[in-house]
């Protein structure tokens, strides 16, 4: 740790992603990681079951080796965070067509009803009423989970799609499998990459989910909150707004690419 500290200037951060001695890895990893000799290096310091240490011990190690403080990142954002950070003046809109999208649209409508000033749900992209949108509107698009915008596109669909990008607003656009079996969705990504440079106040994030039936509305809502929360824009917060996120299902968990 002292050598790592020498590599950093005073304003730098060291990010540590590791299990704790009081976490789930402590209980189950021994059967898999026990054979390597490195797993038992902490025995002489009282770590008989694993080399892992807990948060207070990490805090002590870091301070003894020249670091100023330990900041522990939460692993799960509760639904209360959504209620705290969602702008009360925002209009949240979702639009969908067929299964498996309706369960997401219904879940999002339930979460944001009473939190946003108005919630509108449209069954298709073409059905959107742009008189309901203004600069404070937040749009969640689920339409590509049914069919990509640019696949068999019609004049009506193109007209409604491009209107989303003509003025200031916030858009969370969901795609499905664009890295694997749905190349048409990458046309939407390419359009969005250019569109955000045409309208400087347009906020756009893409979220790709390979299998929409295996994700819940809460996960999408939390992604939206992290994207729109003004509290995360402060200069004293180390946080990067990523325009494109892809989730990959590995076993029973979602991993971000």
BELPE-V624306 format. One record per residue. N is the residue number from 1. RES is the residue in three letters. SS is DSSP state (~ for helix, > for strand, _ for the rest). PHI is phi in whole degrees, 0 to 359 (NA if undefined). OMEGA is omega in whole degrees, 0 to 359 (none if undefined). Layout:
# BELPE-V624306
{{N;RES;SS;PHI;OMEGA} {N;RES;SS;PHI;OMEGA}}
This chain:
# BELPE-V624306
{{1;UNK;_;NA;177} {2;UNK;~;295;179} {3;UNK;~;293;176} {4;UNK;~;297;180} {5;UNK;~;297;180} {6;UNK;~;292;181} {7;UNK;_;278;186} {8;UNK;_;251;172} {9;UNK;_;274;186} {10;UNK;_;306;183} {11;UNK;_;270;183} {12;UNK;_;281;177} {13;UNK;_;240;172} {14;UNK;_;248;179} {15;UNK;_;262;181} {16;UNK;_;239;175} {17;UNK;_;247;187} {18;UNK;_;208;176} {19;UNK;_;289;179} {20;UNK;_;246;181} {21;UNK;_;292;178} {22;UNK;_;252;181} {23;UNK;_;253;184} {24;UNK;~;294;180} {25;UNK;~;295;181} {26;UNK;~;300;187} {27;UNK;~;282;190} {28;UNK;~;253;187} {29;UNK;_;278;184} {30;UNK;~;301;182} {31;UNK;~;292;180} {32;UNK;~;265;186} {33;UNK;~;258;183} {34;UNK;_;298;183} {35;UNK;_;301;179} {36;UNK;_;296;184} {37;UNK;~;297;182} {38;UNK;~;298;181} {39;UNK;~;294;187} {40;UNK;~;251;183} {41;UNK;_;292;181} {42;UNK;_;265;184} {43;UNK;~;300;182} {44;UNK;~;293;178} {45;UNK;~;262;177} {46;UNK;_;94;179} {47;UNK;_;267;189} {48;UNK;_;279;184} {49;UNK;_;260;180} {50;UNK;_;192;177} {51;UNK;_;278;184} {52;UNK;_;287;176} {53;UNK;_;234;181} {54;UNK;_;269;185} {55;UNK;~;298;178} {56;UNK;~;301;178} {57;UNK;~;292;176} {58;UNK;~;298;180} {59;UNK;~;300;179} {60;UNK;~;294;179} {61;UNK;~;299;182} {62;UNK;~;295;181} {63;UNK;~;292;179} {64;UNK;~;290;183} {65;UNK;_;256;171} {66;UNK;_;105;178} {67;UNK;_;273;187} {68;UNK;_;277;185} {69;UNK;_;200;176} {70;UNK;_;253;176} {71;UNK;_;248;182} {72;UNK;_;269;180} {73;UNK;_;271;178} {74;UNK;_;293;181} {75;UNK;_;267;182} {76;UNK;_;214;178} {77;UNK;_;270;182} {78;UNK;_;290;180} {79;UNK;~;297;177} {80;UNK;~;299;178} {81;UNK;~;297;178} {82;UNK;~;297;181} {83;UNK;~;294;181} {84;UNK;~;284;192} {85;UNK;~;261;181} {86;UNK;_;295;178} {87;UNK;_;301;184} {88;UNK;_;292;182} {89;UNK;_;269;186} {90;UNK;_;281;170} {91;UNK;>;258;180} {92;UNK;>;257;183} {93;UNK;>;235;175} {94;UNK;>;234;175} {95;UNK;>;218;188} {96;UNK;_;210;180} {97;UNK;_;226;186} {98;UNK;_;229;177} {99;UNK;_;302;4} {100;UNK;_;268;187} {101;UNK;~;292;186} {102;UNK;~;308;181} {103;UNK;~;295;177} {104;UNK;~;286;180} {105;UNK;~;299;180} {106;UNK;~;294;179} {107;UNK;~;294;178} {108;UNK;~;294;178} {109;UNK;~;298;180} {110;UNK;~;295;181} {111;UNK;~;294;189} {112;UNK;~;269;176} {113;UNK;>;296;182} {114;UNK;_;91;177} {115;UNK;_;261;175} {116;UNK;>;270;181} {117;UNK;_;293;177} {118;UNK;>;215;175} {119;UNK;>;234;178} {120;UNK;>;243;178} {121;UNK;>;237;180} {122;UNK;>;245;183} {123;UNK;_;282;180} {124;UNK;_;220;176} {125;UNK;_;296;182} {126;UNK;_;292;184} {127;UNK;_;277;183} {128;UNK;_;297;177} {129;UNK;_;257;186} {130;UNK;~;286;173} {131;UNK;~;289;178} {132;UNK;~;276;185} {133;UNK;_;260;172} {134;UNK;_;216;184} {135;UNK;_;295;180} {136;UNK;_;268;184} {137;UNK;>;286;173} {138;UNK;>;242;185} {139;UNK;>;248;173} {140;UNK;>;248;182} {141;UNK;>;258;175} {142;UNK;_;250;190} {143;UNK;~;298;183} {144;UNK;~;284;174} {145;UNK;~;287;175} {146;UNK;_;263;179} {147;UNK;_;199;178} {148;UNK;_;302;182} {149;UNK;_;304;187} {150;UNK;_;272;177} {151;UNK;_;270;184} {152;UNK;_;56;183} {153;UNK;_;292;179} {154;UNK;_;247;177} {155;UNK;~;303;180} {156;UNK;~;293;181} {157;UNK;~;292;178} {158;UNK;~;297;180} {159;UNK;~;297;181} {160;UNK;~;291;181} {161;UNK;~;297;185} {162;UNK;~;289;178} {163;UNK;~;294;178} {164;UNK;_;298;188} {165;UNK;_;253;186} {166;UNK;_;274;183} {167;UNK;_;211;182} {168;UNK;_;293;171} {169;UNK;_;187;180} {170;UNK;>;248;183} {171;UNK;>;229;168} {172;UNK;>;253;187} {173;UNK;>;249;181} {174;UNK;>;265;173} {175;UNK;>;238;182} {176;UNK;_;221;175} {177;UNK;_;72;183} {178;UNK;_;291;179} {179;UNK;_;273;185} {180;UNK;_;233;191} {181;UNK;_;241;180} {182;UNK;_;226;184} {183;UNK;_;295;181} {184;UNK;~;299;180} {185;UNK;~;294;178} {186;UNK;~;292;175} {187;UNK;~;292;176} {188;UNK;~;296;179} {189;UNK;~;300;180} {190;UNK;~;298;177} {191;UNK;~;298;181} {192;UNK;~;295;180} {193;UNK;~;301;179} {194;UNK;~;281;186} {195;UNK;~;297;182} {196;UNK;~;293;177} {197;UNK;~;272;177} {198;UNK;~;277;180} {199;UNK;_;236;190} {200;UNK;_;295;181} {201;UNK;_;266;179} {202;UNK;_;275;181} {203;UNK;>;254;187} {204;UNK;>;226;173} {205;UNK;>;227;176} {206;UNK;>;255;178} {207;UNK;>;231;181} {208;UNK;>;259;180} {209;UNK;>;234;184} {210;UNK;_;302;183} {211;UNK;_;230;183} {212;UNK;~;300;182} {213;UNK;~;288;184} {214;UNK;~;250;177} {215;UNK;_;229;184} {216;UNK;_;254;183} {217;UNK;~;294;181} {218;UNK;~;299;180} {219;UNK;~;299;179} {220;UNK;~;293;180} {221;UNK;~;298;179} {222;UNK;~;295;177} {223;UNK;~;298;178} {224;UNK;~;296;182} {225;UNK;~;297;179} {226;UNK;~;296;181} {227;UNK;~;284;188} {228;UNK;~;260;186} {229;UNK;_;296;179} {230;UNK;~;290;179} {231;UNK;~;296;181} {232;UNK;~;269;181} {233;UNK;~;270;184} {234;UNK;_;295;181} {235;UNK;_;293;182} {236;UNK;_;270;180} {237;UNK;_;247;179} {238;UNK;_;275;185} {239;UNK;_;208;182} {240;UNK;_;247;176} {241;UNK;_;277;180} {242;UNK;_;267;183} {243;UNK;_;284;183} {244;UNK;>;231;178} {245;UNK;>;231;176} {246;UNK;>;236;177} {247;UNK;>;263;178} {248;UNK;>;238;180} {249;UNK;>;275;178} {250;UNK;>;238;184} {251;UNK;_;70;180} {252;UNK;_;246;183} {253;UNK;>;238;178} {254;UNK;>;261;178} {255;UNK;>;241;181} {256;UNK;>;264;179} {257;UNK;_;268;none}}
